[in-house]
Amino acid sequence: MEKQHKRRVRYKGTHPKKYNEKYKELNPELYPETIEKVIKKGSTPVGMHLSIMVNEILEFLDIKEGQIGLDCTLGYGGHTLKMLESLNHTGHIYALDIDPIESIKTKERLLNKGYGEDLLTIKQCNFKDIDLVSKDVGLFDFVLADLGVSSMQIDNPERGFSYKKEGPLDLRLNPEKGIPASQRLQQLTREQLELLFIVNSDEPYAKEIASNIDSFLKAGHPINTTTELYKIIEKSLSFIPTKERKDSIKKSAARVFQALRIEVNSEFDVLMEFMEKLPSILKPGGRVAILTFHSGEDRIVKKAFKEMKNLGIYSEIARNVIRPSKEECHINSRARSTKMRWAIKA
């Protein structure tokens, strides 16, 4: 049977604006020139993720042929690919991802590059369960955990991660488990909301935003979409002088969405459990690198490394946080908030 020609996506104007219309960016293998242009402009193509601090990670991990590694947060697979290349078709990498949607795509992408199950094993599980993984496969020579949300998740409006696009207020890393942010909001009191915004994202206008969300919900109006929440944040900051208001609203919206995402996915609890279990899955001399993206995460990692260094569990830890270069931040604006810390098992 003759294969039917598939027509390209139709859109208004000269350039596609909506996520599903950007067919070239969503098919990077078919349109490499478009991808290159988007990246050169300092943007991330939709449906893709630009891995952060790759050189710094590889330099520290110092991967040797035949070693066994663990990528705790597979995502788009950029870091995993570079670590596989360092192994030079020897050893093995295990990779974890809680997201059932993106992990399937990444597995296929890496398989097409020649990395099958003889070199790479992908498991759909939360990285707090690293002890269960290690129980099955043994100890690791090197471990990487990139705690950032992948660009594919942020850019897809159906996932509800960004205030910039209309979509359901979901924010779950695994949409098959737990409850979306829209439902979680209805379970929290005004005081709990205010505390959540302060603890999870250091939001300076936590009181005003929490009060408005609470009033909106008590009036019988559920907050089901990203746009509805953004408008409440916008209204909450109407007292700010006009010249400063637009920028303040954007920053507060980013922090509120971050705080809700952390809450919905229990991210701090997951990270603390991970840090506690981490030494038990490393071989003596095993190396671990962790990328964090906001102060709450970094505090947890820094504290755990320091305490375990004092106990003699780690022989060395990063004395200072490592930041991405100015050049990388220019190419990838999402790298700007990144902090890297590392440790070596005694």
ABEGO torsion letter per residue (X at the ends): XBBBBBBBBBBBEABBABAAABAAAABAAABAAAAAAAAAAGBBBBGBBBBBGAAAAAAAAGBBBGBBBBBABAEAGAAAAAAAAAAGGBEBBBBBBABAAAAAAAAAAAAAAGBBAAABBBBBBBAAAAAAAAAAAEBBABBBBBABBBAAAAABAAAGABAABBBBBAGBABAABEBBAAAAAAABBAAAAAAAAAAAAGBAAAAAAAAAAAAAAAAGBBBABAAAAAAAAAAAAAABBAAAAAAAAAAAAAAAAAAAAAAAAGAAAAAAAAAAAAAAABBBGBBBBBBBABAAAAAAAAAAAAAAAAAGABABBBABBBBBBAAAAAABAAAAABBBBBBBBX
